[in-house]
Amino acid sequence: MLKFQTRVMVAVFVLVDVLSTSLAWICAYFLRFHSDFITAHLPVTKGVPPLTQYLALLPVIVVLWPAVLYFHGMYQLKRGRSRIDEFFGILFSVLIASVLTLLPVLYVGVYGRPAEDPALEYSRIVFGFFIALDLIALNAGRWTLRRYLERMWAAGYNVKRVLVAGAGELGRTVAETIAAHRELGYRVVGFVDDSGGTTGGPPVLGTLDQTAEVAIQHQVDQLYVALPLDQHAKLLKLIKNVSNECLDIKVVPDLVQYATIKAALEDLDGIPIISLNEVPLRGWNSMLKRVMDMALGGLALLFLSPVFLAIAIAIKLRGGRGPVFYCQERVSVDGKAFQMWKFRSMREDAEKESGPVWAQAEDPRRTPIGIWLRRYNLDELPQLINVVLGDMSLVGPRPERPPFVRQFKERIPQYMLRHRVKSGITGWAQVNGWRGNSSIEKRIEYDLYYIENWSLLLDVKILILTLFRGFGQDHAY
């Protein structure tokens, strides 16, 4: 029922988005060609095209816009999503969808016919108006829908009352998840558990043997059974006791302790298989991230080439004997090693006696220019080459050297999960201050958060934060 309810809500959001986008497209046409104010300042030189010509493109927009919004995570019904995050999510979705529509329509042609065909010409000004109007319409439509839903559920309309069997970690997780999605109309009335006591949230209303009586007394609609694996016998007894009641029974498998990143349901010729460490950076998402890396990485290399030249000259003048670039083996996605490029910031023989060690404050191995380069992260710029080659990404967990990887994976639980995605020049841990010689445990915590919650919007947010927070941080030795 929860899954069905979620699908209904997603369908409503899709419908609102489609109506908002369609209205924006039609309004853009009338604003361009039938607004006296606009035509007075931007005269129409090729005549006014018929509305039917623009309506012919509407089916493409109606299909493409929800698809791009979906791949951007805009149909994940997160009650805690901030209005700013939603605005930027919609902004990037509209821009991407507009580019995918503009290129074939304005420059390539449609259905194999040339774009010069007057019947296929579309005003670029209309597209400009459409993008602006669509941003307003989508945000307004979603805001209105969320306000209506919040008022409806707050008023208790069609609320389903839920009882959770099991007040342990799994049961509390279920209760917290339901509470976080109040827009779906579910309310946890309490727990039943043999341990008794309270959980800091909904109360424990009785024992497992009293589940049927508690459900009747509190007019429960759904029972979520969230018992640990070692209470399998109690689970079977509980289901048998409540099977004659008018309850919608859901059994939650006790996999929380094993699900290291995200769990996903797969199918093996009809056999349900649960994957315990699924990551969102697969398939379409991986392709989008790679396109962004190629585009932004290539542009950055082009515009920063004078900076590269200036740093190279400075290293030759004040960096002592040795090459300009320094190549070092690092570990990235799936534990595979690659050669990472950096500007040389230490003496050429820096690790001849000590071997691989962390850089320390006032490290005597640094060159005069290297102190400045490392302090402001400028020694990392050549990694843009690794990004373009596909060894790294712009955003991701920072890659470590093989000796440190072997050391950390034995000492730190879940350390190797950070290698489920490509390493990056910057990352969520780095923009939050966990870089260089800082707590490895905290860096892993932030890296896993990034992997589990990845989106293009999060990547853009990290890149922007890097510009403001990524230079001159502490621990940058």
C-alpha positions as CSV (number, residue, x, y, z in Angstrom):
1,M,0.0,0.0,0.0
2,L,2.8,2.4,0.8
3,K,4.5,1.7,-2.5
4,F,1.1,2.2,-4.3
5,Q,0.5,5.4,-2.4
6,T,4.0,6.6,-3.3
7,R,3.3,5.9,-7.0
8,V,0.0,7.8,-6.8
9,M,1.8,10.8,-5.3
10,V,4.5,10.6,-8.0
11,A,1.9,10.5,-10.7
12,V,0.2,13.6,-9.2
13,F,3.6,15.4,-9.3
14,V,4.2,14.3,-12.9
15,L,0.8,15.6,-13.9
16,V,1.3,18.9,-12.2
17,D,4.8,19.2,-13.9
18,V,3.3,18.4,-17.3
19,L,0.5,20.9,-17.0
20,S,2.8,23.6,-15.7
21,T,5.3,23.0,-18.6
22,S,2.5,22.9,-21.2
23,L,1.1,26.1,-19.9
24,A,4.5,27.8,-19.9
25,W,5.1,26.7,-23.5
26,I,1.8,28.1,-24.7
27,C,2.2,31.3,-22.7
28,A,5.7,31.8,-24.2
29,Y,4.2,31.6,-27.7
30,F,1.5,34.2,-27.0
31,L,3.9,36.4,-25.1
32,R,6.3,36.5,-28.1
33,F,3.8,36.9,-30.9
34,H,0.7,38.5,-29.4
35,S,2.0,40.8,-26.7
36,D,2.0,44.4,-27.9
37,F,4.7,45.3,-25.4
38,I,7.1,42.5,-26.5
39,T,6.5,43.0,-30.3
40,A,7.0,46.7,-29.9
41,H,10.5,46.1,-28.6
42,L,11.3,42.9,-30.4
43,P,9.5,43.2,-33.8
44,V,8.4,40.0,-35.6
45,T,10.3,39.9,-38.9
46,K,9.2,36.6,-40.4
47,G,5.5,36.7,-39.7
48,V,3.5,35.2,-36.9
49,P,3.6,31.3,-37.1
50,P,0.4,29.4,-36.4
51,L,-0.2,28.1,-32.9
52,T,-0.5,24.6,-34.3
53,Q,3.2,24.6,-35.3
54,Y,4.1,25.1,-31.6
55,L,1.5,22.7,-30.4
56,A,3.1,20.1,-32.6
57,L,6.3,20.2,-30.4
58,L,4.3,20.0,-27.2
59,P,4.2,16.1,-27.1
60,V,8.1,16.0,-27.2
61,I,8.3,18.5,-24.3
62,V,5.6,16.6,-22.4
63,V,7.6,13.4,-22.6
64,L,11.1,14.8,-22.2
65,W,10.6,17.1,-19.3
66,P,9.3,14.5,-16.8
67,A,12.0,12.1,-17.9
68,V,14.8,14.6,-17.2
69,L,13.1,15.6,-13.9
70,Y,13.0,11.9,-12.9
71,F,16.7,11.3,-13.6
72,H,17.5,14.4,-11.6
73,G,15.7,12.9,-8.6
74,M,12.8,15.3,-8.6
75,Y,10.3,12.6,-8.1
76,Q,11.9,11.2,-4.9
77,L,9.3,12.4,-2.4
78,K,11.6,13.8,0.3
79,R,9.7,15.9,2.8
80,G,12.9,17.4,4.1
81,R,14.0,18.7,0.7
82,S,14.7,22.4,1.0
83,R,13.1,24.9,-1.4
84,I,16.5,26.0,-2.5
85,D,17.6,22.4,-3.4
86,E,14.3,21.9,-5.2
87,F,14.7,25.2,-7.1
88,F,18.2,24.3,-8.3
89,G,17.1,20.8,-9.2
90,I,14.3,22.2,-11.4
91,L,16.7,24.8,-12.8
92,F,19.2,22.2,-14.0
93,S,16.5,19.9,-15.2
94,V,14.9,22.6,-17.3
95,L,18.2,23.7,-18.8
96,I,19.2,20.1,-19.7
97,A,15.8,19.3,-21.2
98,S,15.9,22.6,-23.1
99,V,19.3,21.9,-24.6
100,L,18.1,18.4,-25.6
101,T,15.1,20.0,-27.3
102,L,16.9,23.1,-28.8
103,L,19.7,21.3,-30.6
104,P,17.6,19.0,-32.8
105,V,14.8,21.5,-33.3
106,L,16.9,24.7,-34.1
107,Y,20.0,23.3,-35.7
108,V,19.5,19.7,-36.9
109,G,15.8,19.6,-38.0
110,V,13.0,17.2,-37.1
111,Y,12.0,13.9,-38.7
112,G,14.9,14.2,-41.1
113,R,13.8,17.5,-42.6
114,P,16.0,20.5,-42.7
115,A,15.7,23.1,-40.0
116,E,15.4,25.8,-42.7
117,D,12.0,24.5,-43.5
118,P,9.6,27.4,-42.5
119,A,7.2,24.9,-41.1
120,L,9.8,23.7,-38.6
121,E,11.3,27.1,-37.6
122,Y,10.9,27.9,-33.9
123,S,11.7,31.3,-32.4
124,R,14.7,31.3,-30.0
125,I,13.0,34.1,-28.2
126,V,10.1,31.8,-27.5
127,F,12.5,29.2,-26.0
128,G,14.0,31.9,-23.8
129,F,10.6,33.0,-22.5
130,F,9.6,29.3,-22.1
131,I,12.6,28.5,-19.9
132,A,11.9,31.5,-17.6
133,L,8.1,30.8,-17.5
134,D,8.7,27.1,-17.0
135,L,10.9,27.7,-13.9
136,I,8.2,29.9,-12.4
137,A,5.4,27.5,-13.3
138,L,7.1,24.3,-12.1
139,N,8.2,25.8,-8.8
140,A,4.7,27.4,-8.3
141,G,2.9,24.2,-9.2
142,R,5.0,22.1,-6.8
143,W,4.8,24.6,-4.0
144,T,1.0,24.7,-4.4
145,L,0.7,20.9,-4.4
146,R,2.9,20.5,-1.4
147,R,1.0,23.2,0.6
148,Y,-2.3,21.4,-0.3
149,L,-1.0,18.0,0.7
150,E,0.5,19.3,4.0
151,R,-2.8,20.8,4.9
152,M,-4.8,17.7,3.9
153,W,-2.6,15.3,6.0
154,A,-2.4,17.8,8.9
155,A,-6.1,17.8,9.0
156,G,-6.1,14.0,9.3
157,Y,-7.8,13.4,6.0
158,N,-7.6,9.6,5.1
159,V,-4.7,9.0,7.5
160,K,-3.7,5.4,7.9
161,R,-2.8,4.4,11.5
162,V,0.4,2.2,11.7
163,L,1.6,-0.1,14.5
164,V,5.2,-1.3,14.4
165,A,6.1,-4.7,15.9
166,G,9.6,-4.4,17.3
167,A,11.0,-1.3,19.0
168,G,14.7,-2.0,18.2
169,E,16.9,-0.3,15.6
170,L,15.0,-1.7,12.7
171,G,11.6,-0.7,14.1
172,R,12.7,2.8,15.0
173,T,14.1,3.1,11.5
174,V,10.7,2.2,10.0
175,A,8.9,4.6,12.3
176,E,11.3,7.4,11.5
177,T,10.9,6.8,7.8
178,I,7.1,6.8,8.0
179,A,7.2,10.0,10.0
180,A,9.5,11.6,7.5
181,H,6.9,11.0,4.8
182,R,3.8,12.5,6.4
183,E,2.7,13.6,2.9
184,L,1.8,9.9,2.3
185,G,-0.8,10.0,5.0
186,Y,0.6,7.5,7.5
187,R,0.9,7.9,11.3
188,V,2.7,5.6,13.7
189,V,0.6,5.1,16.8
190,G,3.2,3.1,18.7
191,F,5.2,-0.1,19.0
192,V,4.6,-3.6,20.4
193,D,7.7,-5.2,21.8
194,D,8.5,-7.7,24.6
195,S,11.2,-5.5,26.0
196,G,8.7,-2.8,27.1
197,G,9.9,0.7,28.0
198,T,10.0,3.7,25.6
199,T,12.0,4.4,22.5
200,G,12.2,8.2,22.6
201,G,9.4,8.4,20.0
202,P,6.0,6.7,19.8
203,P,5.2,4.7,22.9
204,V,5.4,0.9,23.4
205,L,1.7,-0.1,23.7
206,G,2.1,-3.7,24.6
207,T,3.9,-7.0,24.1
208,L,4.0,-9.0,20.9
209,D,1.4,-11.4,22.2
210,Q,-1.0,-8.4,22.7
211,T,-0.6,-7.1,19.2
212,A,-4.2,-8.1,18.1
213,E,-5.7,-6.4,21.1
214,V,-3.5,-3.2,20.7
215,A,-4.4,-3.0,17.0
216,I,-8.2,-3.2,17.8
217,Q,-7.9,-0.7,20.7
218,H,-6.0,1.9,18.6
219,Q,-7.9,1.3,15.4
220,V,-4.7,0.3,13.5
221,D,-4.9,-0.1,9.7
222,Q,-1.4,-1.5,9.1
223,L,1.1,-3.6,11.0
224,Y,4.8,-3.4,10.2
225,V,6.7,-6.3,11.6
226,A,10.3,-5.2,12.1
227,L,11.8,-7.9,14.3
228,P,15.5,-8.9,14.4
229,L,16.6,-12.1,12.6
230,D,17.1,-13.9,16.0
231,Q,13.4,-13.5,16.8
232,H,12.2,-15.5,13.8
233,A,10.1,-17.8,15.9
234,K,8.3,-14.8,17.5
235,L,7.7,-13.4,14.0
236,L,5.9,-16.5,12.8
237,K,3.8,-16.6,16.0
238,L,2.9,-13.0,15.7
239,I,1.8,-13.3,12.1
240,K,-0.3,-16.3,13.0
241,N,-2.0,-14.4,15.9
242,V,-3.0,-11.4,13.8
243,S,-3.8,-13.2,10.6
244,N,-7.5,-13.1,11.4
245,E,-7.6,-9.4,12.0
246,C,-8.4,-6.8,9.4
247,L,-4.9,-5.6,9.2
248,D,-2.6,-4.9,6.2
249,I,0.6,-6.7,7.4
250,K,4.0,-5.8,6.1
251,V,7.2,-7.7,7.1
252,V,10.4,-5.6,7.0
253,P,13.5,-7.9,6.6
254,D,16.2,-7.2,9.1
255,L,18.9,-6.1,6.7
256,V,19.8,-2.7,8.1
257,Q,22.9,-4.0,9.8
258,Y,24.1,-5.5,6.5
259,A,23.0,-2.8,4.0
260,T,26.2,-0.9,3.7
261,I,25.1,1.8,1.3
262,K,21.7,1.2,-0.2
263,A,19.6,-1.9,-0.7
264,A,17.9,-2.6,-4.1
265,L,15.6,-5.4,-5.2
266,E,16.8,-7.3,-8.2
267,D,15.3,-10.3,-10.2
268,L,17.1,-13.5,-11.0
269,D,14.7,-15.3,-13.4
270,G,11.8,-14.8,-11.0
271,I,13.9,-15.1,-7.8
272,P,13.9,-11.9,-5.7
273,I,17.5,-10.9,-4.9
274,I,18.3,-8.0,-2.5
275,S,21.5,-6.1,-3.3
276,L,22.8,-4.6,-0.1
277,N,25.3,-2.0,-1.4
278,E,23.7,-0.5,-4.5
279,V,25.0,2.9,-5.5
280,P,23.1,5.6,-7.5
281,L,26.1,6.2,-9.8
282,R,25.2,3.6,-12.4
283,G,23.9,3.6,-15.9
284,W,22.3,6.9,-17.0
285,N,23.6,8.7,-13.9
286,S,27.1,7.6,-14.6
287,M,26.9,8.9,-18.2
288,L,25.5,12.3,-17.0
289,K,28.4,12.6,-14.6
290,R,30.9,11.7,-17.2
291,V,29.5,14.2,-19.7
292,M,29.8,16.9,-17.0
293,D,33.4,15.9,-16.2
294,M,34.4,16.1,-19.8
295,A,32.7,19.4,-20.4
296,L,33.8,21.2,-17.3
297,G,37.2,19.5,-17.1
298,G,38.0,20.4,-20.7
299,L,36.9,24.0,-20.2
300,A,38.9,24.3,-17.0
301,L,42.0,23.0,-18.7
302,L,41.5,25.5,-21.6
303,F,41.0,28.6,-19.4
304,L,43.6,27.6,-16.8
305,S,46.4,27.0,-19.3
306,P,48.0,30.4,-18.5
307,V,48.0,29.5,-14.8
308,F,49.6,26.2,-15.6
309,L,52.4,28.0,-17.5
310,A,52.9,30.5,-14.7
311,I,53.1,27.7,-12.0
312,A,55.5,25.7,-14.2
313,I,57.8,28.7,-14.5
314,A,57.6,29.2,-10.7
315,I,58.5,25.6,-10.0
316,K,61.5,25.8,-12.3
317,L,62.7,29.0,-10.7
318,R,62.0,28.2,-7.0
319,G,61.2,24.5,-6.8
320,G,64.7,23.2,-6.8
321,R,66.0,20.3,-8.9
322,G,63.4,18.1,-10.5
323,P,60.5,18.0,-13.0
324,V,57.5,20.3,-13.0
325,F,54.9,17.5,-12.7
326,Y,54.8,14.7,-10.2
327,C,53.1,11.4,-11.1
328,Q,51.9,9.3,-8.2
329,E,50.0,6.0,-8.0
330,R,46.6,6.2,-6.4
331,V,43.6,3.9,-6.0
332,S,40.2,4.8,-7.5
333,V,36.9,3.0,-8.5
334,D,36.8,-0.7,-7.8
335,G,40.2,-0.6,-6.1
336,K,42.0,-0.1,-9.4
337,A,45.3,1.9,-9.4
338,F,46.0,4.8,-11.7
339,Q,48.7,7.4,-12.1
340,M,47.6,10.8,-10.7
341,W,49.3,14.0,-11.9
342,K,50.2,16.9,-9.6
343,F,52.5,19.9,-9.7
344,R,55.7,18.9,-7.8
345,S,55.6,20.6,-4.4
346,M,58.4,18.7,-2.6
347,R,62.0,17.8,-3.2
348,E,62.6,15.2,-5.8
349,D,63.9,12.7,-3.3
350,A,61.3,13.5,-0.6
351,E,60.4,9.9,0.3
352,K,63.8,8.3,-0.4
353,E,64.4,7.5,3.2
354,S,61.0,7.7,4.9
355,G,58.9,5.9,2.2
356,P,55.2,6.8,1.9
357,V,54.2,9.1,4.8
358,W,51.6,11.8,5.4
359,A,52.6,15.4,4.9
360,Q,52.9,17.2,8.2
361,A,52.7,20.8,9.3
362,E,56.0,22.7,8.5
363,D,57.1,19.6,6.5
364,P,60.8,20.2,5.6
365,R,60.4,18.3,2.4
366,R,58.4,21.1,0.8
367,T,60.0,23.5,-1.7
368,P,59.5,27.2,-1.2
369,I,57.0,27.4,-4.1
370,G,55.5,24.0,-2.9
371,I,54.4,25.5,0.4
372,W,52.3,28.0,-1.5
373,L,51.0,25.5,-4.0
374,R,49.9,23.0,-1.4
375,R,48.4,25.7,0.9
376,Y,46.0,26.9,-1.9
377,N,45.5,23.4,-3.6
378,L,47.1,24.6,-6.8
379,D,49.3,21.5,-6.9
380,E,46.1,19.6,-7.6
381,L,45.3,21.4,-10.9
382,P,47.0,18.8,-13.2
383,Q,44.4,16.3,-12.0
384,L,42.1,17.9,-14.6
385,I,44.1,15.9,-17.1
386,N,43.1,12.7,-15.1
387,V,39.4,13.9,-15.2
388,V,39.5,14.3,-19.0
389,L,41.2,10.9,-19.5
390,G,38.5,9.3,-17.3
391,D,40.8,8.2,-14.4
392,M,39.1,10.6,-12.0
393,S,36.0,12.8,-11.7
394,L,35.7,16.4,-10.7
395,V,33.8,15.4,-7.6
396,G,34.3,12.2,-5.5
397,P,36.2,10.8,-2.6
398,R,39.8,11.8,-2.7
399,P,42.1,8.9,-3.9
400,E,44.7,7.5,-1.5
401,R,48.0,5.7,-2.2
402,P,48.0,1.9,-2.2
403,P,50.0,1.6,1.0
404,F,47.5,3.8,2.9
405,V,44.5,1.9,1.4
406,R,45.9,-1.4,2.6
407,Q,46.4,0.1,6.0
408,F,43.0,1.8,6.3
409,K,40.9,-1.1,5.0
410,E,42.1,-3.3,7.8
411,R,41.5,-0.6,10.5
412,I,38.4,1.3,9.4
413,P,35.1,-0.5,8.8
414,Q,33.5,0.2,5.4
415,Y,36.6,2.0,4.1
416,M,36.6,0.2,0.8
417,L,33.0,1.3,0.0
418,R,34.4,4.7,-1.0
419,H,35.9,2.9,-4.0
420,R,32.5,2.1,-5.4
421,V,32.7,5.4,-7.3
422,K,35.5,7.3,-9.1
423,S,37.8,9.4,-7.0
424,G,37.6,13.2,-7.4
425,I,39.6,16.3,-7.3
426,T,37.3,17.7,-4.6
427,G,34.6,16.0,-2.5
428,W,31.9,16.4,0.2
429,A,34.5,15.7,2.9
430,Q,37.0,18.3,1.5
431,V,34.5,21.2,1.4
432,N,33.5,20.4,4.9
433,G,37.0,20.7,6.2
434,W,38.1,17.0,6.2
435,R,41.1,16.9,4.0
436,G,44.8,16.3,4.3
437,N,46.1,15.1,7.6
438,S,42.6,15.0,9.3
439,S,40.4,12.3,10.8
440,I,40.1,9.4,8.3
441,E,36.9,8.2,10.1
442,K,35.2,11.6,9.5
443,R,36.3,11.6,5.9
444,I,34.8,8.1,5.3
445,E,31.6,9.3,6.9
446,Y,31.3,12.2,4.5
447,D,32.4,10.1,1.5
448,L,29.7,7.5,2.2
449,Y,27.1,10.3,2.6
450,Y,28.1,11.6,-0.8
451,I,27.9,8.2,-2.5
452,E,24.5,7.4,-1.0
453,N,23.0,10.8,-1.8
454,W,24.7,11.5,-5.1
455,S,23.0,13.8,-7.6
456,L,24.2,16.2,-10.3
457,L,22.9,19.0,-8.1
458,L,25.1,17.8,-5.2
459,D,28.1,17.7,-7.5
460,V,27.4,21.3,-8.6
461,K,26.9,22.4,-5.0
462,I,30.3,20.8,-4.0
463,L,32.1,22.5,-7.0
464,I,30.6,25.9,-5.9
465,L,31.6,25.3,-2.3
466,T,35.1,24.4,-3.4
467,L,35.5,27.9,-4.9
468,F,34.7,29.4,-1.5
469,R,36.0,26.8,1.0
470,G,38.5,24.8,-0.9
471,F,41.5,27.2,-0.8
472,G,43.7,27.9,2.2
473,Q,42.1,25.3,4.5
474,D,43.7,23.9,7.7
475,H,45.5,20.6,7.3
476,A,46.7,21.7,3.8
477,Y,50.3,20.9,4.3
